[in-house]
Amino acid sequence: MDLNAVARRLKEEESALSPLAARSFASRGRERKEGPSPVRTEYQRDRDRIIHCKAFRRLKHKTQVFIAPAGDHFVTRLTHTLEVAQIARTIARALNLNEDLAEAIALAHDIGHPPFGHAGEQALDELLPHGFRHAQQSLRVVEKLERLNLTWEVRDGIVNSSKIREDMFAEGYGVPATLEGQIVKMSDAIAYVNHDIADAIRANVIREDELPREVTTVLGSRHSQRINTLVCDVVEHSWAATGEETRDSSNEVRIAMSERVASAANILREFMFQRVYLWEGRRKEAEQAKEIVCLVYRYYIQHSGEIQSDFIVASDPLWQRVADYVAGMTDRFAIEASERVGSAIAARGPHSE
């Protein structure tokens, strides 16, 4: 049987997608050359490798905002990732860009996130000699620890996915080379600022009627309305990416948002910082999480022989091996590890570290 699924898909990519879309047949390739798949394009293969790797599965037990919440409906790093992928695919399809690439980047953009969300990230950043950023760790996971051998475009989108606090839609720590990567970066912000509201309401930290009026007037008063407004605004103000309108070739096309909607979204994000992310109860929770990460990291620096994991590279420096081990932990595993470490320290005496 002559399998022509990929040939058909490649023809679709070439003829149907925007001239500005990334095409799998024109990828800058993988670090290690591989033969083609008879049924999947290169970006589809990347997506599948990410979904099937162990690091992706662990995202279901990693915190988004609230640490170890007592409820089944709070967002985890995995459900956040799936929401980002869904939003990214919607925008990519509307702009006639490569959905497969956008989905692959979205699924891996947080795959290196440590336990306890940004509290865990901050703890490792303070501990490690060269600091720690989850986007760089996500790239390290797919390249060194899981050895997925992904395409250059997916890896570029992963490492350039981080944002800064001052402006959730700013370039931040880098701009993805592809429009699909830029879509994921924006979809990440759209997803988290909205599902974090739902979690904060669920945790009785805020009420929906407390959201700033300038936010609800522009974005809407309900979860679905806010996401719809943000997504539609991105599509409208990024329409040049479709290649369907005449443009000045000297102007670089970017995935963008209107100033009015972006301003409202940033007001919402600042509200979330003041009322949720920096809320006193949340700060106490974050400090406890940081203490757990610090305790476990420092213990294994002194007792690296007790590490039982294939999620490290034996030839790496000790600090890197321990960092990879700790960053790969789920919240639950980190808490259990801290309890074991605490018991071991107590058994060995006060000077055991």
N, C-alpha and C positions, 0 to 999 in steps of 0.2 A: 504494500500500500504506500502510495506517495503522500507523505504528510506535507500539506501546504499551508498549514495554519499560520506559521510565522511569515511565509511569503505574502499571504493575504494581509496580515496585520502590517507588515512593513510597507506594502503598497498604500494602505490606508494612512499610515504615518506620513508618507511622502506626499500624497495628493490631497488629503483632507485636513491635515493640521495646519495651523498658522505658519507662515514662513519663519516666524520667530520662535516656534516651539523646538524643544530639544528632541532629537530623533535618535532612537536606540541604535540604528545602523550607523549613525555618525558619532557615536560615543567616543570619548577619548580613551576608552578601554579600561581594562583591569590591570592590577599590578602583575598578576600571573595570567598568562594567556590561556584561554579555554576554547574548546570547540563550541559551535553554536548548538542551541537547543532546537529540536524539530517542531516544538509546539509553543514555545514562549520567546518573547523578545527579551533583550538583555535587561531592561528595567523590570519586566515581570519576574524574571529569575531573581533579581535582587530583592524584590518584594517578598517572594516566597522564602528565600533564605532567611530573611529577617524574622518572619513570622514563626519559622520552625526552630529558631535558635533558643537556647536556654535563657539567655539574658532577657529576651522578649517576654518569656513566660513569667519571669520573676517580677515584672512590672505590676502584676495583679496584686502583689502584696507590698507595694511601695506607696508611700503617702503622697498625696498631692498637696493638701494644705493642712487638714486636721489629722493629727497623729493617732493611729490606732483607734478610729472612731467607733462608737458602739452603735452601729447601724449598717444596714445592707446597701443603702443608697448613696453613700458618700463617694465622691470621685476618687479613684485610685490613679496611679500613674498610667495604668493600662487603659482605663476607660477614657482618660484625658487624651491619650495617644490615638485612640479610635475616633474620638470626636474631631481631633485635628485632621486626621486622614479624611474623614467624611467632608469636612468643610473645604479642605484643599482640593479634593476631587470635584466638588461642586463648582468652585471657582475656576479650576483648570478646564473643566468641560465647557463652561460658559464662555471662556476666552479662547477656546479652540486650541488649548495647549495640551501637553502630554500628561494625561491622568496617571498613567502607570508610574512615571517618574515622581510626580507629586506625592503619590501614595507611598512609594518606597521611602522617600525622604521622611515623610511624616511618621511612618511606623518606627523609624530608627532614631528620630531626633532626640528622644529622651532615654535611649536604651542604656546610657551610662550613668543615669541619675543615681546617686547614693540613697541609702535609706533616710527617712524623715524629711524628704523634700529639700527645701532650700536651707533648712537648719543643718542637715547633714552635709550639704555642699559647703556651707560656711565653715563648719568645723574642719573639714578636710583642707579647705583653702588656707586656714590658719596653721594647720599642722605640717603640710608638705613643703619641702624646700623650694619648690617652684610654683606653689599655689595649686588650685584645683578649680576647673570649670567643667560643668557637666557636658557641655557640647564637645569639648576636647576629649573627655573620657568616653563619650558615645562613639567618637571616631576611633579611639583606641580599642574599644570593645569589638567593633566590627572588623578592624584591621588586624589587631594583635592577639586578642583573647579568644574570639570566636572564629577568626580567620575566614570571614565570609567572602573575601575577594570580590567586593562590590565594585561597580563601575565608578569612574572618577566623578561623574555628575552627582551621584547619590552621596558619595563621601563629602563632596564640596557642600552640598546642601545641609548635611548633618553638622559639620564643624562651624558653619556660618549661621546657625539657627538661633544663637543667643541674642537677647535684647537687653537694653538698659532701662533703669527705672524712670529716668527723666521723660522719656517719650516711648510708649510701647510700640510705636511704628517707626522708630528711628533705625538707622543702619546698625547701631549697636556695635557688636564685636566683629562685624564683617558683613559683606553683601554677597549672597549666593550668586554664582556666575550665571545660573539659568533663571528664567522667569518662574519656572516651576518651584525652584528652591525659594524664591522670594515669596511665592504664594504660601508655602508652608510656614515661613517665618511669620507672616501676617495671620495665617489661620491659627497658629499657636496662640497668639495674643487674643484673637476673637474668642477662641474656645475657653481659655482659662479665666478671663475676666468675667465671663458669664456663668460658667459652672461653679466658680468660687462664690458667686452671689448665692446660688442655690444651696450650696453647702453651709454658708454662713447663716442663712435663714433657717435651714434644717437644724443647725446647732444653737439656734436662739441667740445668736450674736447680734444680728440686725433684723429689721423687718423690711419687707419690700417697699413699703410706703415711706421709708426713710431715705431712699435713693434720691440724690440731688435732682431738683426739678429740671435743671438744664440738661440733665441726662435723659430723663424719661420723656421730655418734650421732643428731643431729637431722635433718640434711639428706640423709644417705646417703653411701656411699663411692664411688659412680660418677657420672660426668657426667650421665647420664640420670636417675638417682635424685635428684640435687640439683635439677635443673631442675623435675622433676615435683613434688617437695616444695614448692618455692617457688611454682610456678604454682597448685597446688591450694590452698595456704594463702591466697594472694591471693584466689582465687575464694571460698573459704569465709568469709573475714573481710571481704569486700566484698559479700556477698550482698544487702544492702539495696539495692544498685544495680539489681537486677533488678526492683524494684518489686513483688515477690511476697510481701513480708511487711509486716505492720503496723509502722509506726515513728512516732516522735514527730516531727512536721513541723518542730519547732524545731531538731532536730539535723541538721546538714548531712551528707549522704552523701559519703564519701571512699573512694577506693581504698586499701585498708589491708592490713596483714599482722599476724599474731599477734606478740606481744612475744617469745615463745620462738624462733620461726623467724627473725624479724628480727635478734635478738641473735646467733644462730648465723651468720647471713649477714654481719653486721658483724665478727664475730671472724674469719671467713674473709677478708673484705676487708682487715683490718688485717694478717693473716698475709701476704697477697699484697703489701702495701706493704713490709713488712719483708724479705720473702724474694725478691721479684721486682721490683716497681716501683722500689725504692730499692737493689736489689742493685748491688754495685760495678761489675760489667760493664755493667749496664744504665745506671748513672749516667754512665760514660765514654761510652757510646753516645749518651746523651741530650745530653751536653755537645758532642759532635762535631756532632750534628744542630743544636743551637742555634747553633753557630758558622757552619754553612752558611747558616741562615736569616738571621742577622745580616749576614754577608758579602754575600749577594745583596741584601738589603733596602737596606743602606747604599750599595752600588754603584749601584743603580737610582735612589736618591734623587739621586745626583750625575749620573747618565747616563740620565735618564728618556726621552730621545729614542730609546734603543735598545730600549725595550719594544715588542714586537710582539704585541699581544693585543687581542681584541675583548671581553675579560672585564673591562673597566674603564669608568668613566663619565668622559668627557673633561672635564666641568665640575667634577669633584670636586677637592679640594685634592691637592697632589702626594703627601703622605704616605698619603692614602686610596687613591689610584690604585696606588701601589707596594704597599701592604698587600694590596689585592685581587689584584694580579698574583701576589705571593708566596704568599698563602694559597691561591690556586687551583692551585698547582703540585702535581704528584705527587711522591713521594719521588725517583723516578728522574730526573724533569725538574729538580728542585731540585739534585740532585747534579751533573748535567750542567751546569746553569747556573753552579754554584759553580766548576766547572772552567774554564768559559769566562771567567768573571769574574776568576778567579785569573790566567789567561793574559793577559787584557787589562790587568790592573793591572801585571803583571810587564813587559809590553811598553811601557807608558807610563812606567814608572819608579816609584820609591818614593813619590812625592808625587802620584800620579795621582788619588787619592781626594780 
